Amino acid sequence: MTRKDFDPSTVLPDGSPANSLQLFDPDVEGPWRGHVPGERLGGNVTVLTYGTDEIGKGPRLHVHPYDETFIVVAGRARFHVGDKVIDAQAGDIVFGPKALPHRFENLGPGRLQTIDIHHSPVWIQTDLD
């Protein structure tokens, strides 16, 4: 499929350099294996990775002053976003609007692995439980 969504001659580089940082060390144990703040990377999003083999486990209920996008890389998860419950599996994306409390847990079987994109150059969070 060929795409031509815009005319490249109408957009100029803003001088931001390409950059690379390590999101996680594959030898480190634990569910929160790493995060990269957008401000360190030179972008407007912060990226986290979360994974657990324990069924029923996941991040505690919390809220952010910005949107968050979750990518389920492996396994199955149940997301609670505001009043909505969303079951997702590997390959699915879940959107969490700003100011809506949310959490998710591993439904199993096996490992749940997510990449969580915070629409902010810094990670800002308030835990609610």
N, CA and C atoms as an extended XYZ file, in Angstrom:
387
Properties=species:S:1:pos:R:3:atomname:S:1:resname:S:1:resid:I:1 pbc="F F F"
N         0.838       -1.175        0.000 N   MET     1
C         0.000        0.000        0.000 CA  MET     1
C         0.885        1.242        0.000 C   MET     1
N         0.651        2.127       -0.929 N   THR     2
C         1.384        3.389       -1.008 CA  THR     2
C         0.566        4.466       -0.315 C   THR     2
N         1.234        5.255        0.517 N   ARG     3
C         0.555        6.354        1.213 CA  ARG     3
C         1.179        7.668        0.818 C   ARG     3
N         0.334        8.681        0.724 N   LYS     4
C         0.803       10.037        0.491 CA  LYS     4
C        -0.152       10.965        1.246 C   LYS     4
N         0.067       11.033        2.563 N   ASP     5
C        -0.821       11.784        3.442 CA  ASP     5
C        -0.526       13.274        3.475 C   ASP     5
N         0.676       13.665        3.069 N   PHE     6
C         1.048       15.076        3.060 CA  PHE     6
C         2.165       15.286        2.056 C   PHE     6
N         2.407       16.516        1.751 N   ASP     7
C         3.477       16.879        0.818 CA  ASP     7
C         4.742       17.134        1.643 C   ASP     7
N         5.761       16.275        1.544 N   PRO     8
C         6.972       16.440        2.346 CA  PRO     8
C         7.649       17.795        2.176 C   PRO     8
N         7.453       18.468        1.071 N   SER     9
C         8.098       19.767        0.875 CA  SER     9
C         7.455       20.855        1.732 C   SER     9
N         6.312       20.556        2.381 N   THR    10
C         5.631       21.555        3.214 CA  THR    10
C         6.041       21.477        4.680 C   THR    10
N         6.901       20.515        5.031 N   VAL    11
C         7.318       20.335        6.419 CA  VAL    11
C         8.836       20.418        6.487 C   VAL    11
N         9.318       21.263        7.389 N   LEU    12
C        10.763       21.434        7.551 CA  LEU    12
C        11.229       20.795        8.856 C   LEU    12
N        12.427       20.232        8.891 N   PRO    13
C        12.974       19.716       10.142 CA  PRO    13
C        13.071       20.842       11.172 C   PRO    13
N        12.842       20.503       12.434 N   ASP    14
C        12.898       21.533       13.482 CA  ASP    14
C        14.241       21.561       14.197 C   ASP    14
N        15.203       20.779       13.716 N   GLY    15
C        16.525       20.772       14.322 CA  GLY    15
C        16.699       19.720       15.400 C   GLY    15
N        15.638       18.992       15.744 N   SER    16
C        15.758       17.932       16.741 CA  SER    16
C        16.625       16.815       16.184 C   SER    16
N        17.598       16.362       16.982 N   PRO    17
C        18.440       15.265       16.498 CA  PRO    17
C        17.759       13.916       16.706 C   PRO    17
N        18.090       12.941       15.873 N   ALA    18
C        17.680       11.561       16.142 CA  ALA    18
C        18.384       11.131       17.416 C   ALA    18
N        17.754       10.259       18.201 N   ASN    19
C        18.312        9.887       19.491 CA  ASN    19
C        17.957        8.442       19.795 C   ASN    19
N        18.669        7.835       20.715 N   SER    20
C        18.406        6.466       21.134 CA  SER    20
C        18.749        6.327       22.608 C   SER    20
N        17.856        5.682       23.350 N   LEU    21
C        18.094        5.359       24.755 CA  LEU    21
C        17.591        3.939       25.001 C   LEU    21
N        18.091        3.281       26.024 N   GLN    22
C        17.639        1.930       26.347 CA  GLN    22
C        16.372        2.008       27.187 C   GLN    22
N        15.291        1.339       26.744 N   LEU    23
C        14.031        1.298       27.478 CA  LEU    23
C        14.125        0.380       28.683 C   LEU    23
N        14.739       -0.786       28.506 N   PHE    24
C        14.896       -1.693       29.640 CA  PHE    24
C        16.118       -2.573       29.448 C   PHE    24
N        16.635       -3.044       30.569 N   ASP    25
C        17.738       -3.987       30.579 CA  ASP    25
C        17.116       -5.383       30.622 C   ASP    25
N        17.306       -6.208       29.611 N   PRO    26
C        16.668       -7.515       29.582 CA  PRO    26
C        17.076       -8.433       30.733 C   PRO    26
N        18.150       -8.112       31.440 N   ASP    27
C        18.602       -8.936       32.557 CA  ASP    27
C        18.013       -8.505       33.899 C   ASP    27
N        17.274       -7.410       33.939 N   VAL    28
C        16.684       -6.918       35.181 CA  VAL    28
C        15.334       -7.597       35.401 C   VAL    28
N        15.092       -8.068       36.612 N   GLU    29
C        13.832       -8.722       36.968 CA  GLU    29
C        12.825       -7.691       37.462 C   GLU    29
N        11.571       -8.101       37.552 N   GLY    30
C        10.515       -7.246       38.087 CA  GLY    30
C         9.589       -6.752       36.995 C   GLY    30
N         8.376       -6.340       37.391 N   PRO    31
C         7.382       -5.941       36.393 CA  PRO    31
C         7.695       -4.622       35.701 C   PRO    31
N         8.165       -3.628       36.448 N   TRP    32
C         8.511       -2.330       35.838 CA  TRP    32
C         9.974       -2.386       35.481 C   TRP    32
N        10.236       -2.644       34.217 N   ARG    33
C        11.607       -2.867       33.801 CA  ARG    33
C        12.279       -1.613       33.286 C   ARG    33
N        11.525       -0.551       33.055 N   GLY    34
C        12.178        0.661       32.619 CA  GLY    34
C        11.228        1.673       32.028 C   GLY    34
N        11.730        2.889       31.944 N   HIS    35
C        10.988        3.949       31.261 CA  HIS    35
C        11.973        4.962       30.703 C   HIS    35
N        11.532        5.611       29.644 N   VAL    36
C        12.342        6.652       29.010 CA  VAL    36
C        11.503        7.918       28.942 C   VAL    36
N        11.889        8.960       29.688 N   PRO    37
C        11.173       10.226       29.605 CA  PRO    37
C        11.365       10.875       28.235 C   PRO    37
N        10.286       11.398       27.697 N   GLY    38
C        10.354       12.068       26.407 CA  GLY    38
C        11.353       13.200       26.393 C   GLY    38
N        11.475       13.903       27.520 N   GLU    39
C        12.401       15.035       27.565 CA  GLU    39
C        13.852       14.582       27.403 C   GLU    39
N        14.193       13.365       27.859 N   ARG    40
C        15.555       12.842       27.664 CA  ARG    40
C        15.778       12.359       26.241 C   ARG    40
N        14.698       11.878       25.642 N   LEU    41
C        14.793       11.366       24.286 CA  LEU    41
C        14.704       12.486       23.262 C   LEU    41
N        14.130       13.613       23.685 N   GLY    42
C        13.961       14.740       22.773 CA  GLY    42
C        12.593       14.762       22.118 C   GLY    42
N        11.631       14.072       22.727 N   GLY    43
C        10.286       14.002       22.158 CA  GLY    43
C         9.218       14.399       23.160 C   GLY    43
N         7.972       14.233       22.750 N   ASN    44
C         6.839       14.663       23.583 CA  ASN    44
C         6.116       13.519       24.268 C   ASN    44
N         6.645       12.300       24.205 N   VAL    45
C         6.018       11.172       24.885 CA  VAL    45
C         7.037       10.454       25.755 C   VAL    45
N         6.550        9.879       26.852 N   THR    46
C         7.352        9.055       27.745 CA  THR    46
C         6.919        7.613       27.529 C   THR    46
N         7.874        6.700       27.442 N   VAL    47
C         7.577        5.301       27.157 CA  VAL    47
C         7.988        4.439       28.349 C   VAL    47
N         7.052        3.556       28.785 N   LEU    48
C         7.314        2.619       29.873 CA  LEU    48
C         7.088        1.209       29.361 C   LEU    48
N         7.677        0.238       30.042 N   THR    49
C         7.381       -1.163       29.754 CA  THR    49
C         7.005       -1.853       31.052 C   THR    49
N         5.957       -2.679       30.966 N   TYR    50
C         5.472       -3.417       32.127 CA  TYR    50
C         5.262       -4.866       31.720 C   TYR    50
N         5.616       -5.798       32.599 N   GLY    51
C         5.373       -7.204       32.321 CA  GLY    51
C         5.319       -8.010       33.598 C   GLY    51
N         4.444       -9.007       33.608 N   THR    52
C         4.350       -9.900       34.760 CA  THR    52
C         3.863      -11.268       34.302 C   THR    52
N         4.339      -12.289       34.997 N   ASP    53
C         3.881      -13.653       34.759 CA  ASP    53
C         2.760      -14.027       35.722 C   ASP    53
N         2.517      -13.201       36.746 N   GLU    54
C         1.516      -13.508       37.764 CA  GLU    54
C         0.120      -13.106       37.304 C   GLU    54
N        -0.762      -14.086       37.235 N   ILE    55
C        -2.150      -13.819       36.857 CA  ILE    55
C        -2.807      -12.982       37.950 C   ILE    55
N        -3.561      -11.973       37.526 N   GLY    56
C        -4.245      -11.080       38.470 CA  GLY    56
C        -3.416       -9.889       38.902 C   GLY    56
N        -2.152       -9.848       38.531 N   LYS    57
C        -1.271       -8.746       38.922 CA  LYS    57
C        -1.219       -7.683       37.835 C   LYS    57
N        -0.986       -6.452       38.281 N   GLY    58
C        -0.846       -5.332       37.368 CA  GLY    58
C        -0.659       -4.051       38.159 C   GLY    58
N        -0.522       -2.934       37.468 N   PRO    59
C        -0.345       -1.651       38.159 CA  PRO    59
C        -1.574       -1.300       39.005 C   PRO    59
N        -1.339       -0.590       40.070 N   ARG    60
C        -2.422       -0.157       40.951 CA  ARG    60
C        -3.254        0.922       40.267 C   ARG    60
N        -4.438        1.199       40.793 N   LEU    61
C        -5.312        2.242       40.252 CA  LEU    61
C        -4.609        3.592       40.376 C   LEU    61
N        -4.562        4.324       39.256 N   HIS    62
C        -3.869        5.613       39.245 CA  HIS    62
C        -4.470        6.505       38.169 C   HIS    62
N        -3.982        7.739       38.098 N   VAL    63
C        -4.492        8.711       37.133 CA  VAL    63
C        -3.353        9.622       36.679 C   VAL    63
N        -3.491       10.147       35.455 N   HIS    64
C        -2.507       11.071       34.888 CA  HIS    64
C        -3.219       12.325       34.377 C   HIS    64
N        -2.511       13.450       34.297 N   PRO    65
C        -3.101       14.679       33.734 CA  PRO    65
C        -2.957       14.737       32.211 C   PRO    65
N        -2.696       13.615       31.574 N   TYR    66
C        -2.526       13.515       30.122 CA  TYR    66
C        -3.023       12.136       29.688 C   TYR    66
N        -3.207       11.944       28.380 N   ASP    67
C        -3.644       10.664       27.824 CA  ASP    67
C        -2.530        9.626       27.932 C   ASP    67
N        -2.949        8.344       27.908 N   GLU    68
C        -1.997        7.238       27.893 CA  GLU    68
C        -2.488        6.188       26.892 C   GLU    68
N        -1.569        5.634       26.129 N   THR    69
C        -1.882        4.580       25.171 CA  THR    69
C        -1.114        3.328       25.575 C   THR    69
N        -1.825        2.208       25.660 N   PHE    70
C        -1.236        0.929       26.053 CA  PHE    70
C        -1.175        0.015       24.839 C   PHE    70
N        -0.036       -0.619       24.619 N   ILE    71
C         0.121       -1.611       23.565 CA  ILE    71
C         0.361       -2.950       24.256 C   ILE    71
N        -0.521       -3.910       24.006 N   VAL    72
C        -0.335       -5.250       24.567 CA  VAL    72
C         0.568       -6.018       23.600 C   VAL    72
N         1.774       -6.288       24.050 N   VAL    73
C         2.781       -6.954       23.219 CA  VAL    73
C         2.643       -8.477       23.331 C   VAL    73
N         2.333       -8.960       24.534 N   ALA    74
C         2.180      -10.403       24.757 CA  ALA    74
C         1.138      -10.633       25.833 C   ALA    74
N         0.376      -11.698       25.707 N   GLY    75
C        -0.574      -12.089       26.729 CA  GLY    75
C        -1.934      -11.434       26.585 C   GLY    75
N        -2.671      -11.488       27.703 N   ARG    76
C        -4.025      -10.931       27.760 CA  ARG    76
C        -4.160      -10.085       29.021 C   ARG    76
N        -4.900       -8.986       28.903 N   ALA    77
C        -5.063       -8.071       30.031 CA  ALA    77
C        -6.509       -7.614       30.131 C   ALA    77
N        -6.910       -7.293       31.341 N   ARG    78
C        -8.193       -6.626       31.584 CA  ARG    78
C        -7.876       -5.219       32.070 C   ARG    78
N        -8.319       -4.226       31.287 N   PHE    79
C        -8.121       -2.821       31.613 CA  PHE    79
C        -9.385       -2.262       32.244 C   PHE    79
N        -9.218       -1.480       33.276 N   HIS    80
C       -10.302       -0.730       33.904 CA  HIS    80
C        -9.955        0.743       33.678 C   HIS    80
N       -10.730        1.402       32.823 N   VAL    81
C       -10.483        2.805       32.474 CA  VAL    81
C       -11.766        3.571       32.763 C   VAL    81
N       -11.743        4.375       33.836 N   GLY    82
C       -12.980        5.008       34.268 CA  GLY    82
C       -13.981        3.914       34.607 C   GLY    82
N       -15.187        3.990       34.045 N   ASP    83
C       -16.227        2.989       34.283 CA  ASP    83
C       -16.202        1.847       33.268 C   ASP    83
N       -15.292        1.889       32.327 N   LYS    84
C       -15.261        0.905       31.253 CA  LYS    84
C       -14.261       -0.212       31.545 C   LYS    84
N       -14.648       -1.452       31.213 N   VAL    85
C       -13.763       -2.612       31.321 CA  VAL    85
C       -13.486       -3.098       29.905 C   VAL    85
N       -12.193       -3.233       29.579 N   ILE    86
C       -11.774       -3.616       28.232 CA  ILE    86
C       -10.819       -4.801       28.346 C   ILE    86
N       -11.185       -5.926       27.726 N   ASP    87
C       -10.270       -7.057       27.638 CA  ASP    87
C        -9.469       -6.913       26.353 C   ASP    87
N        -8.160       -7.084       26.463 N   ALA    88
C        -7.265       -6.904       25.318 CA  ALA    88
C        -6.256       -8.040       25.297 C   ALA    88
N        -5.741       -8.314       24.114 N   GLN    89
C        -4.736       -9.360       23.953 CA  GLN    89
C        -3.603       -8.849       23.085 C   GLN    89
N        -2.563       -9.673       22.950 N   ALA    90
C        -1.398       -9.292       22.154 CA  ALA    90
C        -1.837       -8.744       20.804 C   ALA    90
N        -1.304       -7.577       20.469 N   GLY    91
C        -1.641       -6.910       19.216 CA  GLY    91
C        -2.673       -5.817       19.371 C   GLY    91
N        -3.342       -5.747       20.538 N   ASP    92
C        -4.363       -4.723       20.773 CA  ASP    92
C        -3.756       -3.468       21.385 C   ASP    92
N        -4.444       -2.353       21.148 N   ILE    93
C        -4.083       -1.063       21.742 CA  ILE    93
C        -5.279       -0.571       22.532 C   ILE    93
N        -5.030       -0.033       23.725 N   VAL    94
C        -6.083        0.535       24.571 CA  VAL    94
C        -5.722        1.984       24.847 C   VAL    94
N        -6.711        2.858       24.745 N   PHE    95
C        -6.508        4.286       24.994 CA  PHE    95
C        -7.113        4.661       26.337 C   PHE    95
N        -6.331        5.349       27.168 N   GLY    96
C        -6.787        5.855       28.452 CA  GLY    96
C        -6.778        7.371       28.448 C   GLY    96
N        -7.955        8.004       28.360 N   PRO    97
C        -8.010        9.468       28.339 CA  PRO    97
C        -7.513       10.088       29.654 C   PRO    97
N        -6.976       11.276       29.541 N   LYS    98
C        -6.460       11.974       30.729 CA  LYS    98
C        -7.551       12.121       31.779 C   LYS    98
N        -7.134       12.116       33.031 N   ALA    99
C        -7.977       12.338       34.213 CA  ALA    99
C        -8.938       11.192       34.511 C   ALA    99
N        -8.906       10.094       33.732 N   LEU   100
C        -9.726        8.921       34.055 CA  LEU   100
C        -8.855        7.915       34.805 C   LEU   100
N        -9.249        7.552       36.022 N   PRO   101
C        -8.489        6.546       36.761 CA  PRO   101
C        -8.455        5.240       35.965 C   PRO   101
N        -7.322        4.538       36.021 N   HIS   102
C        -7.182        3.301       35.274 CA  HIS   102
C        -6.185        2.359       35.936 C   HIS   102
N        -6.336        1.098       35.580 N   ARG   103
C        -5.425        0.037       36.001 CA  ARG   103
C        -5.635       -1.125       35.048 C   ARG   103
N        -4.753       -2.115       35.101 N   PHE   104
C        -4.950       -3.339       34.324 CA  PHE   104
C        -4.281       -4.493       35.039 C   PHE   104
N        -4.729       -5.715       34.682 N   GLU   105
C        -4.133       -6.902       35.287 CA  GLU   105
C        -3.985       -8.006       34.244 C   GLU   105
N        -3.066       -8.909       34.537 N   ASN   106
C        -2.789      -10.051       33.680 CA  ASN   106
C        -3.931      -11.057       33.802 C   ASN   106
N        -4.555      -11.410       32.671 N   LEU   107
C        -5.604      -12.422       32.661 CA  LEU   107
C        -5.048      -13.836       32.474 C   LEU   107
N        -3.789      -13.934       32.021 N   GLY   108
C        -3.201      -15.242       31.783 CA  GLY   108
C        -3.859      -15.938       30.603 C   GLY   108
N        -3.470      -17.122       30.253 N   PRO   109
C        -2.310      -17.785       30.853 CA  PRO   109
C        -1.007      -17.168       30.349 C   PRO   109
N         0.023      -17.291       31.143 N   GLY   110
C         1.330      -16.803       30.726 CA  GLY   110
C         1.575      -15.334       31.005 C   GLY   110
N         2.599      -14.836       30.363 N   ARG   111
C         3.105      -13.487       30.612 CA  ARG   111
C         2.255      -12.422       29.942 C   ARG   111
N         2.075      -11.324       30.656 N   LEU   112
C         1.522      -10.098       30.089 CA  LEU   112
C         2.685       -9.132       29.913 C   LEU   112
N         2.828       -8.571       28.728 N   GLN   113
C         3.872       -7.573       28.459 CA  GLN   113
C         3.234       -6.410       27.715 C   GLN   113
N         3.414       -5.208       28.250 N   THR   114
C         2.862       -4.017       27.614 CA  THR   114
C         3.945       -2.973       27.388 C   THR   114
N         3.673       -2.108       26.447 N   ILE   115
C         4.419       -0.858       26.291 CA  ILE   115
C         3.393        0.237       26.515 C   ILE   115
N         3.685        1.140       27.432 N   ASP   116
C         2.751        2.192       27.841 CA  ASP   116
C         3.308        3.536       27.401 C   ASP   116
N         2.534        4.238       26.579 N   ILE   117
C         2.973        5.518       26.035 CA  ILE   117
C         2.239        6.641       26.754 C   ILE   117
N         2.977        7.418       27.517 N   HIS   118
C         2.437        8.575       28.228 CA  HIS   118
C         2.581        9.785       27.319 C   HIS   118
N         1.475       10.450       27.043 N   HIS   119
C         1.482       11.592       26.122 CA  HIS   119
C         1.977       12.843       26.855 C   HIS   119
N         3.203       12.759       27.320 N   SER   120
C         3.839       13.824       28.092 CA  SER   120
C         5.348       13.592       28.053 C   SER   120
N         6.139       14.658       28.046 N   PRO   121
C         7.591       14.473       28.070 CA  PRO   121
C         8.115       13.997       29.416 C   PRO   121
N         7.259       13.999       30.458 N   VAL   122
C         7.637       13.481       31.790 CA  VAL   122
C         6.505       12.598       32.315 C   VAL   122
N         6.874       11.663       33.190 N   TRP   123
C         5.910       10.737       33.801 CA  TRP   123
C         5.333       11.413       35.028 C   TRP   123
N         4.019       11.674       35.028 N   ILE   124
C         3.324       12.315       36.151 CA  ILE   124
C         2.167       11.397       36.525 C   ILE   124
N         2.087       10.996       37.798 N   GLN   125
C         1.083       10.013       38.200 CA  GLN   125
C         0.665       10.220       39.646 C   GLN   125
N        -0.613       10.000       39.927 N   THR   126
C        -1.110        9.949       41.300 CA  THR   126
C        -1.779        8.592       41.514 C   THR   126
N        -1.274        7.807       42.487 N   ASP   127
C        -1.873        6.527       42.815 CA  ASP   127
C        -3.107        6.760       43.673 C   ASP   127
N        -4.154        5.982       43.416 N   LEU   128
C        -5.444        6.198       44.073 CA  LEU   128
C        -5.812        5.101       45.067 C   LEU   128
N        -5.006        4.046       45.166 N   ASP   129
C        -5.290        3.013       46.162 CA  ASP   129
C        -4.034        2.581       46.881 C   ASP   129
